[in-house]
Amino acid sequence: MIKLGIIGMSEGNGHPYSWSAIINGYDKEAMSHCPFPVIPDYLGKQNYPDDFIKGAKVTHIWTQERSISEDVARAAKIDHIVDNFEDMIGQVDAVLMARDDYQNHQKFSAPFLRAGLPIYIDKPLANSVVDAQELMDLQQSETQIFTCSALRYARELEPLKERVGDIQFIAAHTPKSWSLYSIHIIEPVVGLLGGADEAQIKLKERKISGEEVDLNVIYKGVELSFKSAGIAQGTINFQVIYKDGTTEEIIIGDMFYAFRAALEQFLKQVKTGKHSIAPEETLSCMRLIEMGKS
């Protein structure tokens, strides 16, 4: 049984509730008061315990407010609340950093990295290659950090793996900000096409208006268009054009599946000591995020 600590939470990010529940199960009544209604909605569509993760337990939680920690702990059956996140060291086997405020990732992850604990750092790891590399350089072993958008493992994108060599063009769209949400459309594409060095990524066009970004690149010979809608809402979707002229539109909907798969890959990395995601793919994602910044 792998004992996990979880750290939360950042504005608008309900991952401490959802990730913990996917591992621990949850209290239906307490979870019904979760401030992110989509979470109890998709949890309630699953079969417990068959659809939930086995072999691990979230045993400790820290958030910036005791009342938030208590609420998550009740909802996701977490036994221990700590008042200082570093107090988890020596009590857990690995850490879930369930915050997407990348500006604070080094602050919260550095003590665990120095202690040699594996850590899942929520997306995006950083907004630049330099900042990402600084985090990676804090590792005591090269497989301490696991990081990704869970959409890398989205059920809806799995059929594309069979036709990777046939892809000519991908247009991907995400609501909300480039800095926080572009990773949701960049990571799945990089996961399909593999990592790329700077010479394999060529900028075609870039339009930026605040957090509304339209980035067009040639990536390892495939034309890609990444768009973030700023404050506008909508779906995360992908339009794919194949070399034979056929097209496909994919809308992401099953977030439980994607989150569970990502957590399973982290636990696999913890158990095996081998990368679930090649570091060069993570750095490729950082390059593309950086290219979309003004």
C-alpha positions in Angstrom: 0.0 0.0 0.0 1.6 3.3 -1.1 0.9 6.1 1.3 0.3 9.4 -0.4 0.2 13.0 0.9 -1.8 15.6 -1.1 -1.2 19.4 -1.2 -3.9 21.8 -2.3 -5.4 24.0 -3.3 -5.2 26.7 -6.0 -8.0 28.9 -7.2 -10.5 27.1 -9.4 -8.8 23.8 -9.1 -10.7 20.9 -7.4 -8.1 18.2 -7.8 -7.6 17.6 -4.1 -11.2 16.4 -4.0 -11.1 14.4 -7.2 -7.7 12.9 -7.0 -8.1 11.8 -3.4 -11.5 10.3 -4.1 -10.3 8.4 -7.1 -7.8 6.7 -4.8 -9.6 6.5 -1.5 -13.2 6.4 -2.5 -15.5 9.1 -0.9 -18.2 9.9 1.4 -21.3 10.7 -0.8 -22.9 13.1 1.6 -19.7 15.1 2.3 -18.7 15.1 -1.3 -22.1 16.5 -2.3 -21.0 19.8 -0.7 -17.8 20.0 -2.9 -17.5 23.5 -4.3 -16.9 21.9 -7.8 -20.2 20.2 -8.6 -18.8 18.4 -11.7 -16.7 16.3 -9.3 -19.5 14.5 -7.4 -21.3 14.3 -10.7 -18.7 12.2 -12.4 -17.7 10.3 -9.3 -21.3 9.2 -9.0 -21.3 7.7 -12.4 -18.6 5.2 -11.5 -18.8 1.8 -9.8 -17.0 1.6 -6.4 -14.6 0.0 -5.8 -14.1 -1.5 -9.2 -13.5 1.7 -11.1 -11.3 3.3 -8.4 -7.5 2.9 -7.8 -6.3 0.1 -5.6 -2.9 -0.3 -3.9 -2.6 3.3 -2.6 -4.2 5.6 -0.1 -4.1 9.3 0.5 -3.3 9.4 4.2 -2.3 13.1 4.7 -3.5 16.4 3.5 -2.3 20.1 3.7 -4.0 23.1 2.2 -3.6 26.8 3.0 -6.6 26.8 5.3 -7.4 24.2 7.9 -11.1 24.4 7.1 -10.5 23.5 3.4 -8.3 20.6 4.5 -11.0 19.4 6.8 -13.6 19.6 4.1 -11.5 17.6 1.6 -10.6 15.1 4.3 -14.2 14.4 5.1 -15.2 14.1 1.5 -12.3 11.8 0.4 -11.7 9.9 3.6 -8.3 11.3 4.4 -7.2 10.4 8.0 -4.5 13.0 8.8 -4.4 16.8 8.4 -1.1 18.5 8.8 -0.6 22.2 9.6 2.8 22.4 7.7 3.1 20.6 4.4 6.7 19.6 5.2 5.4 17.6 8.1 4.4 14.9 5.6 8.1 14.0 5.1 8.7 10.7 6.9 4.9 10.0 7.0 4.2 9.3 3.3 5.8 7.4 0.4 5.0 10.0 -2.3 3.2 13.3 -2.8 0.5 14.6 -5.0 1.0 18.4 -5.6 -2.6 19.1 -6.6 -2.1 22.8 -7.4 -1.9 24.3 -10.9 -0.3 27.6 -9.8 3.0 26.9 -11.5 4.5 30.0 -9.9 4.5 28.2 -6.6 5.5 24.7 -7.7 9.1 25.1 -6.7 8.2 26.5 -3.2 5.9 23.5 -2.5 7.8 20.7 -4.2 11.4 21.6 -3.3 11.4 20.1 0.3 10.0 16.8 -1.0 12.4 16.7 -3.9 15.4 17.3 -1.5 14.0 14.5 0.7 14.0 12.1 -2.2 10.2 11.6 -2.3 8.4 11.0 -5.6 6.0 13.8 -6.5 3.2 14.3 -9.0 3.2 18.0 -9.9 0.0 19.2 -11.4 0.0 20.8 -14.8 1.7 22.9 -16.0 5.0 22.1 -14.5 6.2 25.6 -15.5 5.7 28.2 -18.2 9.2 28.0 -19.5 11.9 25.5 -20.2 14.3 27.2 -17.8 11.9 27.1 -14.9 11.0 23.4 -15.7 14.7 22.5 -15.8 15.3 24.2 -12.4 12.6 21.9 -10.9 14.1 18.8 -12.6 17.5 19.7 -11.3 16.3 19.5 -7.7 15.6 15.8 -8.1 17.7 13.4 -6.1 16.9 10.7 -8.7 15.8 11.3 -12.3 12.3 9.8 -11.8 11.2 11.7 -8.8 9.0 14.1 -10.7 5.9 13.0 -12.6 3.9 15.8 -14.3 1.4 16.0 -17.1 -2.1 17.1 -18.2 -4.2 14.1 -17.5 -5.7 14.6 -21.0 -2.5 12.8 -22.3 -4.5 9.7 -21.3 -8.0 10.8 -22.4 -10.1 7.9 -23.5 -11.4 9.9 -26.5 -7.9 10.3 -27.9 -6.8 6.7 -27.7 -7.9 5.8 -31.3 -5.4 8.4 -32.7 -2.5 6.2 -31.5 -3.3 3.8 -34.3 -3.0 6.5 -37.0 -0.2 8.7 -35.8 1.8 8.3 -39.0 -1.3 9.4 -41.1 -1.8 12.7 -39.3 -1.2 15.8 -41.4 -2.8 18.6 -39.2 -4.2 19.0 -35.7 -6.2 22.0 -34.5 -6.7 22.1 -30.7 -8.8 24.5 -28.7 -9.1 25.0 -25.0 -11.2 27.5 -23.0 -9.6 29.7 -20.4 -6.0 31.0 -20.1 -3.0 30.0 -22.2 -0.7 30.0 -19.1 -2.8 27.4 -17.2 -4.8 25.6 -19.8 -2.7 25.3 -23.0 -1.0 22.3 -21.5 -4.3 20.4 -21.8 -4.1 20.7 -25.6 -0.3 20.6 -26.0 0.4 17.6 -23.9 -1.9 15.1 -25.7 -0.4 16.1 -29.0 3.2 15.8 -27.8 2.2 12.5 -26.2 1.2 11.3 -29.7 4.0 12.7 -31.7 6.8 12.3 -29.2 9.4 14.8 -27.9 11.1 17.3 -30.2 14.2 19.5 -29.8 14.2 23.2 -30.8 15.2 22.4 -34.4 12.1 20.2 -34.9 9.7 23.0 -33.9 9.2 25.8 -36.4 6.9 28.8 -35.6 4.5 29.6 -38.4 2.3 32.3 -36.8 1.4 33.6 -33.4 -1.4 35.9 -32.4 -1.7 37.0 -28.8 -4.3 39.1 -27.0 -3.9 38.7 -23.3 -4.6 35.1 -22.5 -6.2 34.5 -25.9 -3.5 32.9 -28.0 -3.4 31.4 -31.4 -0.1 29.5 -32.0 0.6 27.7 -35.2 3.8 25.6 -35.6 5.3 22.8 -37.6 6.2 20.1 -35.1 8.2 17.2 -36.4 6.7 17.8 -39.9 3.1 18.0 -38.7 1.2 21.2 -38.7 -0.3 22.1 -35.4 -2.7 24.9 -34.3 -3.2 25.6 -30.6 -5.8 28.1 -29.4 -6.8 29.3 -26.0 -9.9 31.3 -25.6 -9.0 33.5 -22.6 -11.9 34.0 -20.3 -14.3 32.3 -22.7 -15.8 29.0 -21.8 -16.3 26.0 -24.0 -15.0 22.5 -24.6 -11.5 21.1 -25.0 -11.5 19.7 -28.5 -9.3 18.5 -31.3 -9.8 18.5 -35.1 -7.6 16.1 -37.0 -6.9 16.0 -40.7 -5.3 12.9 -42.1 -3.1 12.6 -45.2 -5.9 10.9 -47.1 -8.1 13.9 -46.6 -10.4 12.4 -43.9 -11.1 14.4 -40.8 -12.1 13.7 -37.2 -13.4 15.9 -34.4 -12.8 14.8 -30.8 -14.3 16.5 -27.7 -13.0 15.5 -24.3 -15.7 14.5 -21.8 -14.6 11.6 -19.5 -12.4 13.3 -17.0 -12.6 10.5 -14.4 -10.9 8.1 -16.9 -8.1 10.6 -17.7 -7.4 11.5 -14.0 -7.4 7.8 -13.0 -5.1 6.9 -15.8 -2.6 9.7 -15.0 -2.6 8.7 -11.3 -2.0 5.1 -12.2 1.0 6.1 -14.3 2.4 8.1 -11.4 2.0 5.1 -9.1 3.6 2.9 -11.7 6.6 5.3 -11.9 6.8 5.2 -8.1 6.8 1.4 -8.0 9.2 0.8 -10.9 11.6 3.8 -10.7 11.2 4.2 -14.5 9.8 7.2 -16.4 6.1 6.9 -17.3 6.7 10.0 -19.5 10.0 10.8 -21.1 11.5 14.1 -19.8 12.1 15.3 -23.3 8.3 15.2 -23.9 7.7 17.3 -20.8 10.3 19.8 -22.0 8.8 19.9 -25.5 5.5 20.9 -23.8 7.3 23.7 -22.0 8.8 24.9 -25.3 5.4 25.2 -26.9 3.9 26.9 -23.9 6.7 29.4 -24.0 6.3 30.0 -27.7 2.7 31.1 -27.0 3.7 33.7 -24.5 4.1 37.4 -25.3 
